[in-house]
Amino acid sequence: MSQGASIAEQLRAATDLVFGGRFPQAEAGARQVLAKQPRNAEAHYVLALSAMVQGRHEQALAPIERAVSLAGSNPQYPFVRALCLAGAGRVEEAIADYRRALVLRPAFFEAWANLGSLLESHGRLAEAEEAYLRATKLKPGVAAVLNGLGMCALARASLEQAAEAFSRAVDADPRFATARNNFGNTLGKLKQVDAAIVQLREAVRLKPDYAVAWVNLGEQCYVAGRDAEAVAAIDHALALDPENGGLRHLRDAIAGVQTGRAPDDYIRGFFDRFAADFDKRLVDDLEYRTPQRLMAFLEPWLAGREKRLRIEDLGCGTGLSGVVLAPYAARMAGVDLSGRMLDKARERGLYDTLHEAEIAAYLDARPAGECDLAAAMDVFVYVGDLDPVFRAVARALAPGGMFAFSVERLDGEGDFRLARSGRYAHTRRYLQRLAKAHGLLEWKIAEADIRKEAGQPVHGIHAGFTRA
């Protein structure tokens, strides 16, 4: 910087150096000013800006707070402090500072946009949407803001509105891979599968390492019946995330590869994701009645056993099964892999204990012979090889105890099969053979429709085996 430059010129030059990535020179220039004018707010701001751009958010806070204290009427200073606070994980303080900046300058586009993004990322969607709308009134065609609006609409299940916002984001920036992915995902939810595939293919073309978009592309190709393309897309995702057991399971199901069980992380992630509205989806959308039907199946055995049974609810989920089991329970425990499903089950107040664990491992850790009824309702669609479960249940049951469960029915050859749906079906012969191998006696086996899928009944089996 020239010796004859004014203070204002020195600070403008220092700011330019920050954005040019020449941080030591920028900071040296700001400190030269502070040596002459210790209360120069702009010089403190430059030091904060340099630290923030380098990702040193905590270090940036002291100089930006000094700038705010010296010139609190400048909206840029609380705005930058908000950016630093957000980067340091101090979310509530950051929100408050964005709002301070907006009081000083209501037409501050960047503050509205960043406030919306911060609120959205922390689940405060109504506030985020309001902030994004204020931003779009100031600058209507900013892709990131339009994408944020789409995410807010998607979260409240306003699919048409979300699709419109994502479409506008793509129009504003055709190279915005995130908006392409979100647009494609939303079109898929709207059953516009071919259009969804177009957007998702463009997303992965723009960003070849975009694992989520590859997964979404695979899912939409699967829905379209384009299985070879679905497998190829999921293979791309697996190359980016090779330890993802859930993806591997999805790929195997589509490709027809037979496996013994779905990975625990697949089951856990699937049910954690849908825990909030699981009961509605299952009961209303899929006409799930397995708990009621399995209890009707068990009625002759249950007669006279009200409040007398030690019950293990295997794969208890949100506790829909516990509702029908509770009248017979002297004590009832539930086990499930999904912590979020267990949170919902806990709210029902039906269980004496709840355990986050895999079923066979859980039973193996329990005292032997202390269970009168082990029930698993629509759980074994995620387990093909049931031998470990039969072994563990046989050990857990008291003499005369009952093992009652439902499975999807497999007709034809084999013991079990992983279907294209990602679920397993089992033959009656396989269940009977396992029971005999583990010392259980057949009480009754009956065919039943266990739920609906795509409007069609899913054929299943209700089975009951007792310990001698």
C-alpha positions in Angstrom: 0.0 0.0 0.0 1.3 3.4 -0.9 2.5 5.7 2.0 0.3 8.5 0.6 -2.9 6.5 0.5 -5.7 7.7 2.7 -7.0 5.6 5.6 -10.2 4.8 3.6 -8.1 3.8 0.6 -5.9 1.6 2.7 -8.9 -0.2 4.1 -10.5 -0.7 0.7 -7.2 -2.2 -0.5 -7.0 -4.5 2.6 -10.6 -5.7 1.9 -9.7 -6.5 -1.7 -6.6 -8.4 -0.5 -8.9 -10.6 1.8 -11.1 -11.5 -1.2 -8.0 -12.1 -3.2 -6.7 -14.6 -0.7 -3.8 -12.5 0.4 -4.6 -12.7 4.1 -1.2 -11.7 5.7 -1.0 -8.6 3.6 -4.6 -7.7 4.3 -4.2 -8.1 8.1 -0.9 -6.1 8.0 -2.7 -3.3 6.3 -5.5 -3.3 8.8 -3.1 -3.3 11.7 -1.2 -0.3 10.2 -4.5 1.6 10.4 -5.2 0.5 13.9 -1.7 1.7 15.0 -2.8 5.1 14.0 -6.6 4.8 14.8 -7.2 2.1 17.4 -11.0 2.9 17.3 -11.3 2.4 13.6 -14.2 0.0 13.2 -13.5 -0.8 9.6 -10.0 -2.0 10.4 -11.3 -4.3 13.1 -13.9 -5.5 10.5 -11.1 -6.3 8.0 -9.3 -8.5 10.6 -12.5 -10.3 11.4 -13.3 -10.8 7.7 -9.8 -12.2 7.0 -10.2 -14.8 9.9 -13.7 -15.7 8.8 -12.9 -16.3 5.1 -10.1 -18.6 6.3 -12.6 -20.5 8.4 -11.3 -19.3 11.8 -14.7 -18.3 13.1 -13.8 -18.2 16.8 -10.8 -16.0 16.1 -12.9 -13.7 14.0 -15.3 -12.9 16.9 -13.2 -10.6 18.9 -12.4 -8.1 16.1 -16.0 -8.2 14.7 -17.4 -7.6 18.2 -15.1 -4.6 18.5 -16.3 -3.3 15.2 -19.9 -3.6 16.3 -19.2 -1.8 19.6 -17.6 1.0 17.7 -20.1 1.4 14.9 -23.2 -0.5 15.8 -25.3 1.3 13.2 -23.5 -0.3 10.3 -25.6 -3.4 9.4 -22.6 -5.1 7.8 -21.0 -5.7 11.1 -23.7 -7.6 12.9 -24.2 -9.5 9.6 -20.6 -10.7 9.6 -20.8 -11.4 13.3 -23.8 -13.6 12.6 -21.7 -15.5 9.9 -18.9 -16.0 12.4 -21.3 -17.1 15.2 -23.0 -19.6 12.8 -19.6 -21.0 11.8 -18.8 -21.4 15.5 -22.0 -23.3 16.1 -23.6 -20.6 18.2 -26.9 -20.7 16.3 -29.3 -18.7 18.4 -26.8 -15.8 18.7 -26.3 -15.9 15.0 -30.0 -15.7 14.3 -30.3 -12.8 16.7 -27.4 -10.9 14.8 -29.0 -11.5 11.4 -32.1 -10.0 12.8 -30.2 -7.0 14.2 -28.7 -6.4 10.7 -32.1 -6.5 9.2 -33.5 -4.0 11.7 -30.7 -1.7 10.5 -31.2 -2.5 6.8 -34.6 -4.2 6.1 -33.7 -4.6 2.4 -30.5 -6.6 3.2 -30.8 -9.5 0.7 -27.7 -11.4 2.0 -28.9 -11.3 5.6 -32.4 -12.6 4.7 -30.9 -15.4 2.5 -28.3 -16.5 5.2 -30.9 -16.3 7.9 -33.2 -18.6 5.9 -30.4 -21.0 5.3 -29.5 -21.2 9.0 -33.1 -21.6 10.1 -33.7 -24.3 7.5 -30.6 -26.3 8.5 -31.9 -26.3 12.1 -35.4 -27.4 11.3 -37.2 -24.0 11.8 -38.9 -24.3 8.5 -41.7 -21.8 8.9 -39.3 -19.0 9.9 -36.9 -20.1 7.1 -39.6 -19.9 4.5 -40.5 -16.4 5.6 -36.9 -15.3 5.4 -36.4 -16.8 2.0 -39.6 -15.1 0.7 -38.3 -11.8 1.9 -35.0 -12.5 0.1 -36.8 -13.4 -3.2 -38.8 -10.1 -3.1 -35.4 -8.3 -3.1 -33.8 -10.6 -5.7 -36.2 -12.9 -7.4 -33.8 -15.2 -9.3 -31.2 -16.4 -6.9 -30.9 -20.2 -7.2 -29.8 -21.0 -3.7 -32.7 -19.1 -2.2 -35.2 -20.7 -4.5 -33.8 -24.1 -3.6 -34.2 -23.3 0.0 -37.8 -22.4 -0.6 -38.3 -25.7 -2.3 -36.8 -27.6 0.7 -39.2 -25.8 3.1 -42.2 -26.7 0.8 -41.0 -30.3 0.6 -40.7 -30.6 4.3 -44.4 -29.6 4.7 -45.3 -32.1 1.9 -46.4 -29.3 -0.5 -45.0 -31.2 -3.5 -46.3 -29.0 -6.3 -45.0 -25.9 -4.6 -41.6 -27.5 -4.0 -41.4 -28.6 -7.6 -42.1 -25.1 -8.8 -39.4 -23.6 -6.5 -36.8 -26.2 -7.6 -37.7 -25.7 -11.2 -37.1 -21.9 -10.8 -33.8 -22.7 -9.1 -32.7 -24.8 -12.0 -33.8 -22.1 -14.5 -31.8 -19.5 -12.5 -28.7 -21.7 -12.5 -28.8 -24.7 -14.8 -25.5 -25.9 -13.3 -26.8 -26.1 -9.8 -26.5 -29.9 -9.2 -28.2 -29.7 -5.7 -31.3 -28.1 -7.2 -31.4 -30.6 -10.0 -31.3 -33.5 -7.5 -34.0 -31.9 -5.3 -36.2 -31.2 -8.4 -35.7 -34.8 -9.6 -36.5 -36.2 -6.1 -39.7 -34.1 -5.9 -40.8 -35.1 -9.4 -40.4 -38.7 -8.4 -42.7 -38.1 -5.4 -45.2 -36.6 -7.8 -45.0 -39.8 -9.9 -43.4 -38.0 -12.8 -40.7 -40.6 -13.0 -39.3 -40.0 -16.5 -38.9 -36.3 -15.8 -37.3 -37.1 -12.5 -34.7 -39.3 -14.2 -33.8 -36.5 -16.6 -33.1 -34.1 -13.7 -31.1 -36.7 -11.7 -29.0 -37.7 -14.7 -28.1 -34.1 -15.2 -27.3 -33.7 -11.4 -24.7 -36.5 -11.6 -23.3 -35.3 -14.9 -22.7 -31.9 -13.3 -21.3 -33.5 -10.1 -20.1 -37.0 -10.6 -19.3 -37.5 -6.9 -22.8 -36.7 -5.8 -23.7 -39.9 -4.0 -27.2 -38.9 -2.9 -28.1 -38.0 -6.5 -26.8 -41.4 -7.7 -29.0 -43.1 -5.1 -32.0 -41.1 -6.1 -31.4 -41.9 -9.7 -31.2 -45.5 -8.9 -34.5 -45.4 -7.0 -36.3 -43.6 -9.8 -34.9 -46.1 -12.4 -36.1 -48.9 -10.1 -39.6 -47.4 -10.0 -39.6 -47.1 -13.8 -38.7 -50.8 -14.1 -35.3 -49.9 -15.6 -33.4 -52.3 -13.3 -30.1 -52.4 -15.2 -29.9 -48.6 -15.0 -30.9 -48.7 -11.4 -28.1 -51.1 -10.5 -25.6 -49.1 -12.5 -26.6 -45.9 -10.6 -26.4 -47.6 -7.2 -23.0 -49.0 -8.2 -21.8 -45.5 -8.7 -23.1 -44.6 -5.2 -21.4 -47.6 -3.7 -18.1 -46.6 -5.3 -18.4 -43.4 -3.3 -19.7 -45.0 -0.2 -18.5 -48.6 -0.2 -19.3 -49.3 3.5 -23.0 -48.5 3.0 -24.8 -51.7 3.8 -28.2 -50.3 3.1 -27.2 -49.4 -0.5 -25.7 -52.8 -0.9 -28.9 -54.4 0.2 -31.0 -52.3 -2.2 -28.6 -53.1 -5.1 -28.8 -56.9 -4.3 -32.6 -56.8 -4.2 -32.8 -55.1 -7.6 -30.1 -57.3 -9.1 -31.6 -60.5 -7.8 -28.6 -61.4 -5.5 -29.7 -63.5 -2.6 -28.6 -62.7 0.9 -29.4 -63.9 4.4 -30.7 -60.7 6.0 -30.9 -56.9 5.5 -28.0 -55.1 7.1 -28.8 -53.6 10.5 -27.9 -50.1 9.3 -30.3 -50.4 6.5 -33.2 -51.4 8.8 -32.2 -48.8 11.4 -31.9 -46.0 8.9 -35.2 -46.9 7.1 -37.3 -46.9 10.2 -35.6 -43.9 11.8 -36.4 -41.9 8.7 -40.1 -42.8 8.7 -40.7 -43.0 12.5 -42.6 -39.6 12.7 -45.5 -40.7 10.5 -45.0 -44.4 10.4 -48.3 -45.4 12.0 -50.3 -43.3 9.5 -48.3 -44.6 6.5 -48.7 -48.2 7.6 -52.3 -48.2 8.9 -53.9 -45.8 6.5 -51.8 -46.1 3.3 -51.0 -49.8 3.4 -54.0 -51.0 5.4 -51.8 -52.8 7.8 -53.8 -55.0 10.1 -51.3 -57.7 11.1 -51.5 -57.1 14.8 -55.2 -57.5 14.9 -55.2 -60.5 12.6 -52.3 -62.3 14.4 -54.2 -61.8 17.7 -57.3 -63.3 16.1 -55.1 -66.2 14.9 -53.8 -66.7 18.5 -57.2 -66.2 20.2 -57.7 -69.9 21.1 -54.3 -70.0 22.8 -54.7 -66.6 24.5 -58.1 -67.4 26.0 -57.9 -67.1 29.8 -54.4 -65.7 29.8 -55.2 -62.0 30.3 -52.5 -60.2 32.3 -50.6 -63.4 32.9 -48.0 -63.6 30.1 -44.3 -62.5 30.0 -44.2 -61.1 26.5 -41.3 -60.2 24.2 -42.5 -57.9 21.4 -39.8 -58.6 18.8 -39.3 -55.7 16.3 -41.9 -53.7 18.3 -41.5 -50.5 16.2 -43.8 -47.7 17.3 -45.8 -50.1 19.5 -48.7 -50.9 17.2 -48.2 -54.5 18.1 -47.9 -53.6 21.8 -51.4 -52.1 21.8 -52.9 -55.6 21.0 -50.5 -57.5 23.2 -50.8 -55.4 26.3 -54.1 -56.9 27.6 -52.3 -60.2 28.0 -49.1 -58.9 29.6 -48.0 -59.3 33.1 -44.7 -57.9 31.9 -43.9 -56.8 28.3 -40.6 -55.9 26.8 -40.0 -54.5 23.3 -36.9 -54.7 21.1 -36.1 -52.9 17.9 -33.1 -51.6 15.9 -34.6 -48.2 15.4 -34.1 -45.8 18.3 -36.6 -43.3 16.8 -39.3 -46.0 16.5 -38.6 -46.9 20.2 -39.1 -43.3 21.1 -42.6 -43.5 19.6 -43.2 -46.8 21.4 -42.1 -45.3 24.7 -44.8 -42.6 24.3 -47.5 -45.2 24.4 -46.6 -46.2 28.0 -47.3 -49.9 27.3 -43.8 -51.5 27.8 -42.0 -52.3 31.0 -38.7 -52.1 29.2 -37.5 -51.2 25.6 -34.2 -52.2 24.1 -32.4 -51.0 21.0 -30.9 -54.2 19.6 -30.9 -56.9 17.0 -33.5 -59.6 18.0 -31.4 -62.7 18.3 -28.6 -60.9 20.1 -31.1 -59.4 22.5 -32.7 -62.7 23.3 -29.3 -64.4 23.8 -28.5 -61.9 26.5 -31.8 -62.5 28.3 -32.3 -65.3 31.0 -33.4 -68.5 29.4 -36.9 -69.8 29.8 -38.5 -66.6 31.0 -40.8 -65.7 28.1 -44.3 -67.0 27.6 -45.1 -65.3 24.3 -42.5 -64.1 21.7 -44.4 -62.2 19.0 -42.9 -60.8 15.8 -45.4 -59.0 13.6 -44.3 -58.2 10.0 -40.7 -58.1 11.2 -39.2 -61.1 9.3 -39.7 -59.4 5.9 -36.2 -57.9 6.7 -34.6 -61.2 7.7 -34.2 -64.1 5.3 -32.2 -66.6 7.3 -34.4 -67.2 10.4 -32.3 -69.9 12.0 -30.6 -67.6 14.6 -33.9 -66.2 15.6 -35.6 -69.6 16.0 -32.6 -70.7 18.1 -32.7 -67.7 20.3 -36.5 -67.8 20.7 -36.4 -71.5 21.6 -33.9 -70.8 24.3 -36.0 -67.8 25.7 -39.4 -69.6 25.8 -40.7 -71.2 28.9 -42.2 -74.7 28.6 -45.6 -74.2 26.9 -44.5 -70.8 25.6 -45.6 -69.6 22.2 -43.6 -68.1 19.3 -46.1 -66.3 17.0 -45.2 -64.3 13.9 -46.0 -63.3 10.4 -44.0 -63.6 7.1 -44.6 -62.9 3.5 -45.4 -66.1 1.7 -43.0 -67.7 -0.8 -44.5 -70.2 -3.2 -42.3 -72.6 -5.0 -38.7 -73.9 -4.3 -36.2 -72.7 -1.7 -36.4 -71.6 1.9 -36.5 -67.8 1.5 -36.0 -65.2 -1.2 -35.0 -61.6 -1.3 -37.5 -59.9 -3.6 -37.0 -56.9 -5.8 -38.9 -54.9 -3.1 -36.0 -55.4 -0.7 -38.1 -57.7 1.5 -37.9 -61.4 2.2 -40.5 -64.1 1.7 -40.4 -67.5 3.3 -41.9 -70.9 2.5 -44.0 -72.8 5.0 -41.7 -75.8 4.7 -38.7 -73.7 5.8 -40.6 -72.5 8.9 -41.6 -76.1 9.8 -38.1 -77.4 9.4 -36.6 -74.7 11.6 -39.1 -75.3 14.3 -38.4 -79.0 14.3 -34.6 -78.4 14.4 -34.9 -76.2 17.5 -37.4 -78.3 19.4 -40.5 -76.3 18.8 -43.9 -77.9 18.0 -46.3 -76.6 15.3 -49.4 -75.2 16.9 -50.9 -73.7 13.8 -50.0 -72.2 10.4 -52.5 -70.2 8.3 -52.4 -68.1 5.2 -53.3 -64.4 5.5 -53.0 -61.1 3.7 -50.8 -59.0 5.8 -51.0 -55.6 4.1 -51.4 -53.9 0.7 -48.8 -52.8 -1.7 -49.6 -50.7 -4.8 -53.3 -51.4 -4.0 -52.8 -55.2 -4.1 -52.8 -57.6 -1.1 -49.5 -59.0 0.0 -50.0 -62.7 0.7 -48.4 -64.0 4.0 -48.4 -66.6 6.6 -49.3 -66.5 10.3 -47.4 -69.1 12.3 -47.4 -70.3 15.8 -44.9 -72.7 17.4 -44.8 -73.8 21.0 -42.0 -75.1 23.3 -42.7 -78.6 24.7 
